[in-house]
Amino acid sequence: MKTISRREEQILIAIWNLKESAYLLAIKNHLSKIMETHWSVGAIHKPLMKLEKEGFVESYMGEATAKRGGRSKKIYRVSKLGLDALKTIKKEHDILWSKFPAIKKA
């Protein structure tokens, strides 16, 4: 299986969580909110294009809306390959964290 970076993993998880609302700005806003840090559009766009090129995500054009001046949004969804990658990553993380010694409060 191809490996993905931590940032790509975070983007994939955001797309999975957002479901049919996963377009570029929604992904950015979602990650900024849950990670409690600013994510730029560029920090999302480049890894997102790589994920799509490598088959981890798929995209389609949503409906055009008057609010967007008649333009449509490009909606992303996690592909089977992407979901398999997330499952593998989760399994690996669970194994690693299960071996991590408990941290005592200072």
N, C-alpha and C positions, 0 to 999 in steps of 0.2 A: 504494500500500500504506500502511496505517496505520503510524505509527511507535510504538515502545514505548520506555520508559525503560530505563536501564542496569539498574536493580533488577528490572524486569519481565523483561529478557533473562536475568539471572542465575537468576531463578525458573524460567523456561522451560527453561533448560539443566539445572537440577536435576531438573525433572520428567522430562525426556528421559533423564537418567542413571538415575533411580530406577525408571523403567518402571512396572510394576504395584504398586510399593511407594510411589508418590508420593501420600502423604496429608499434611496440614498439618504435623504434628510431624516426620515423616520429612524433609520438605523443609527445615524449620527446622534440624534437626540436621545434615543433609547440608551445607547452606550454611555453618553455623557451623563445621563441621569443616574443609571445604576452603578456606574464606576465612580461617580462623583468627581469627575475630572473632564476638562474640555477635550473633545475630539474634533479635529478639523475635518472638513469634507475630504481633503486630500489623504488624510490618514485612513479613511474608509475606502475611497475610490480605487486607489491603486491595488490594495490587497483584494478588493472585491472583484476587480477585473481579472486578477490572477486566479481567484477561486472559480470564476466563471469559465475562463479559458481551460482550466484543468478539470472541469466537469464536477466540481464540488457544489456549485450552485447553477441554477437555470434562471432565465429571466423571460418576461413577456411584457408587452405594453398594456397598461391598464386603460380604462376608459378616459377619453378626453373630457375635461371639465371646464366650465366657464370660469371658475375660480382661477384656473391656470391659463387663461387666455386661449382655451381650446386645445391646449397641449395635453399629452398623456404622460403618465408616470411610468418609469421602467420599474416593474415589480420583480423582486427576487424571491426564489424559494430554494430550499435545501434539496439537492438531488439525492438519489439513493446512495451514490458514492459519498456525498457529504454527510449523510446520516450515518453511514457505516463508519466513516472517519470519526465522527463525534462519539459514537458508541465505543470505539476502540480507545480513543483518548480518555474517555470517562473511566473505562475499565483500568487503564494504565495508571491514571491519577489515583483511583481508589486503592490499587495495590500499593503504590508508593506511599500514600498518606497513611495507610494502615500500619506501615512499618515505622512511621515517624514517632519518635518518643513524645510523650505528653510534655507540654510546655507549662512550667509552674509559674504562677503569678508572682511578680516581684513584690 
